[in-house]
Amino acid sequence: MLEKEALAMFEHRFVAAAGGDPRLALLLLHGTGGDENDLLPLGPLLVRDAALLSPRGRVLEGTMPRFFRRLAEGVFDVEDLKLRTRELVAFVRAARGAYGLEDVPIVAVGFSNGANIAGSVLLMEPGSLDGAVLLRAMTPFVPETPPNLAGKPVFLGAGRFDPLSRPEETERWAAMLREMGADVTLHWSPIGHALSQEDVTAAADWLARRFGSQSG
């Protein structure tokens, strides 16, 4: 696939870093029903001087954009997930060249459905990301051949009372990532599936420690 075609595949927003010289880029991946604008306000709260790359999921569930199909709530269409993961990886690769991010670390910041496809990228093409902030994530799938995630920094933001991404599921996902070598930080908030200021603060602090960034 040509770079231009890969970039045009996703409706997206790109926001250059303040000053035009980013030390970090955030790949913002919305939840079900969101779009490319949804997580843009979150970016500066996490990292003040980051470039922001925010695509819209290409799958519709009714009228709600998603990054991949599901067969029922919590039941993923794994073949579609893998296809959409490859598309997203091609988009990120094209965006690196198009927006001058070749030498800039890219960290995925995904919420719910967006966190799940970010997790799939870690399993299928881990070299595409330099780290990931996965908020209210589930295990995307169990790979036949586990990837080598040695030292890959991953932040899991979980809700103790989340009815969708249940705590036991989150614990399993964290354990799987650690078995593959990822450096996992698991942060619990005393709420459900929605995000809180506590999640934002914890993720911003983690990004500052791992990538030397500054939150807004």
C-alpha positions as CSV (number, residue, x, y, z in Angstrom):
1,M,0.0,0.0,0.0
2,L,1.3,3.4,-0.9
3,E,2.0,5.9,1.9
4,K,-0.5,8.4,0.5
5,E,-3.2,5.7,0.4
6,A,-2.5,4.5,3.9
7,L,-2.7,8.0,5.3
8,A,-6.0,8.7,3.5
9,M,-7.5,5.5,4.7
10,F,-8.4,7.1,8.1
11,E,-10.2,10.4,8.7
12,H,-7.9,12.0,11.2
13,R,-6.6,15.1,12.9
14,F,-3.0,16.0,13.4
15,V,-2.0,18.7,15.8
16,A,1.6,19.8,15.7
17,A,3.5,20.2,19.0
18,A,3.8,23.7,20.4
19,G,7.0,25.1,19.0
20,G,6.9,22.5,16.2
21,D,9.6,20.2,17.7
22,P,7.9,17.4,19.5
23,R,9.7,15.1,21.9
24,L,6.8,12.7,21.9
25,A,3.7,12.0,19.7
26,L,0.5,10.6,21.1
27,L,-1.7,8.3,18.9
28,L,-5.1,9.0,20.3
29,L,-7.6,6.1,19.8
30,H,-11.2,6.8,20.8
31,G,-13.8,4.5,22.3
32,T,-17.0,3.2,20.6
33,G,-19.1,6.1,19.2
34,G,-16.2,8.6,19.3
35,D,-14.3,10.2,16.5
36,E,-11.1,11.9,15.7
37,N,-11.9,14.9,17.9
38,D,-12.9,13.0,21.0
39,L,-9.5,12.6,22.7
40,L,-7.8,15.7,21.4
41,P,-8.6,17.7,24.7
42,L,-6.9,14.8,26.6
43,G,-3.6,15.1,24.8
44,P,-2.3,18.3,26.4
45,L,-3.5,17.1,29.8
46,L,-1.2,14.1,29.4
47,V,1.7,15.7,27.7
48,R,1.9,19.5,27.2
49,D,4.3,19.5,24.2
50,A,3.3,16.4,22.3
51,A,2.2,16.1,18.7
52,L,-1.2,14.6,18.5
53,L,-2.4,12.1,15.9
54,S,-6.0,11.1,16.2
55,P,-7.7,8.8,13.6
56,R,-11.4,7.9,13.4
57,G,-12.3,4.2,13.5
58,R,-13.3,2.8,10.1
59,V,-16.0,0.4,11.3
60,L,-19.6,1.5,12.0
61,E,-21.8,-0.3,14.6
62,G,-25.1,1.3,13.7
63,T,-24.0,5.0,13.5
64,M,-21.1,4.6,16.0
65,P,-17.5,4.5,14.8
66,R,-15.3,1.7,16.1
67,F,-11.8,0.5,15.2
68,F,-13.0,-3.1,14.6
69,R,-16.1,-5.2,14.6
70,R,-17.5,-7.1,17.6
71,L,-19.9,-10.1,17.5
72,A,-21.5,-9.1,20.9
73,E,-20.5,-7.0,23.8
74,G,-17.1,-8.2,24.9
75,V,-16.9,-10.7,22.0
76,F,-14.5,-9.5,19.3
77,D,-14.4,-10.4,15.6
78,V,-10.8,-11.4,15.8
79,E,-10.2,-11.7,12.1
80,D,-11.6,-8.2,11.6
81,L,-9.5,-7.0,14.5
82,K,-6.3,-8.3,12.9
83,L,-7.2,-6.8,9.5
84,R,-8.0,-3.4,11.1
85,T,-4.8,-3.6,13.2
86,R,-2.7,-4.0,10.0
87,E,-4.5,-1.0,8.5
88,L,-3.8,1.1,11.6
89,V,-0.1,0.1,11.6
90,A,0.1,1.2,7.9
91,F,-1.5,4.5,8.8
92,V,0.9,5.2,11.6
93,R,3.8,4.3,9.4
94,A,2.6,6.8,6.7
95,A,1.8,9.5,9.3
96,R,5.4,9.3,10.6
97,G,6.6,10.3,7.2
98,A,3.9,12.8,6.4
99,Y,4.1,14.7,9.6
100,G,7.8,14.6,10.3
101,L,7.6,12.0,13.1
102,E,10.3,9.6,11.9
103,D,12.6,10.1,14.9
104,V,9.8,10.9,17.5
105,P,8.6,8.2,19.9
106,I,4.9,7.4,19.4
107,V,2.8,6.3,22.4
108,A,-0.7,5.0,21.8
109,V,-3.4,6.4,24.2
110,G,-6.5,4.4,23.8
111,F,-9.8,4.3,25.6
112,S,-12.0,1.2,25.6
113,N,-12.3,0.1,21.9
114,G,-9.3,2.3,21.1
115,A,-7.3,0.7,23.9
116,N,-8.2,-2.8,22.6
117,I,-6.9,-2.1,19.1
118,A,-3.7,-0.5,20.6
119,G,-3.2,-3.7,22.5
120,S,-3.6,-5.6,19.3
121,V,-0.9,-3.5,17.7
122,L,1.4,-4.5,20.6
123,L,0.7,-8.2,19.9
124,M,1.0,-8.0,16.1
125,E,3.4,-5.1,15.3
126,P,5.1,-4.1,18.6
127,G,7.8,-2.1,16.8
128,S,5.1,0.4,15.6
129,L,4.7,1.8,19.1
130,D,7.2,3.0,21.7
131,G,4.7,2.5,24.5
132,A,1.0,2.5,25.2
133,V,-1.5,4.0,27.7
134,L,-4.4,1.5,27.7
135,L,-7.5,2.9,29.5
136,R,-10.3,0.4,30.3
137,A,-8.7,-2.3,28.1
138,M,-9.6,-5.9,27.4
139,T,-7.3,-8.7,26.1
140,P,-7.7,-8.4,22.3
141,F,-6.8,-12.0,21.6
142,V,-4.3,-14.6,22.6
143,P,-1.5,-14.9,20.0
144,E,-0.3,-18.3,18.9
145,T,3.3,-17.0,18.9
146,P,3.7,-14.4,21.7
147,P,5.7,-11.3,20.6
148,N,8.8,-10.1,22.3
149,L,7.8,-7.0,24.3
150,A,11.0,-6.8,26.3
151,G,11.0,-3.5,28.1
152,K,8.0,-2.1,26.3
153,P,6.3,0.4,28.7
154,V,2.6,-0.1,29.1
155,F,0.2,1.7,31.4
156,L,-3.1,0.0,32.1
157,G,-5.7,2.3,33.6
158,A,-8.5,0.1,35.1
159,G,-11.7,0.7,37.1
160,R,-12.3,-1.4,40.1
161,F,-16.0,-1.5,39.4
162,D,-15.9,-1.7,35.6
163,P,-18.7,-3.9,34.3
164,L,-17.2,-4.2,30.8
165,S,-13.4,-4.4,31.4
166,R,-13.8,-6.5,34.5
167,P,-10.9,-6.5,37.1
168,E,-10.1,-10.2,36.6
169,E,-9.9,-9.7,32.9
170,T,-7.5,-6.7,33.4
171,E,-5.4,-8.8,35.7
172,R,-5.1,-11.5,33.1
173,W,-4.2,-9.0,30.4
174,A,-1.5,-7.4,32.6
175,A,-0.1,-10.9,33.4
176,M,0.0,-11.8,29.7
177,L,1.9,-8.6,28.8
178,R,4.4,-9.1,31.6
179,E,5.0,-12.7,30.4
180,M,5.9,-11.2,27.0
181,G,8.4,-8.9,28.7
182,A,6.5,-5.7,28.8
183,D,7.1,-3.2,31.6
184,V,3.5,-2.9,32.9
185,T,2.1,-0.4,35.3
186,L,-1.4,-1.3,36.5
187,H,-3.3,1.6,38.0
188,W,-6.7,1.1,39.6
189,S,-9.3,3.8,40.1
190,P,-12.3,3.3,42.3
191,I,-14.9,3.8,39.5
192,G,-16.4,2.0,36.5
193,H,-15.8,2.2,32.8
194,A,-15.7,6.0,32.6
195,L,-12.5,7.9,33.0
196,S,-11.7,10.2,35.9
197,Q,-9.2,12.9,36.7
198,E,-7.3,10.3,38.7
199,D,-6.8,8.3,35.6
200,V,-5.5,11.4,33.7
201,T,-3.1,12.4,36.5
202,A,-1.7,8.9,36.9
203,A,-1.2,8.5,33.2
204,A,0.4,11.9,32.9
205,D,2.8,11.1,35.8
206,W,3.7,7.8,34.1
207,L,4.4,9.5,30.8
208,A,6.6,12.1,32.5
209,R,8.6,9.3,34.2
210,R,8.9,7.1,31.1
211,F,9.3,9.7,28.4
212,G,10.5,12.9,30.1
213,S,7.3,14.7,29.1
214,Q,5.5,17.6,30.8
215,S,1.7,17.5,31.5
216,G,-0.4,20.5,30.9
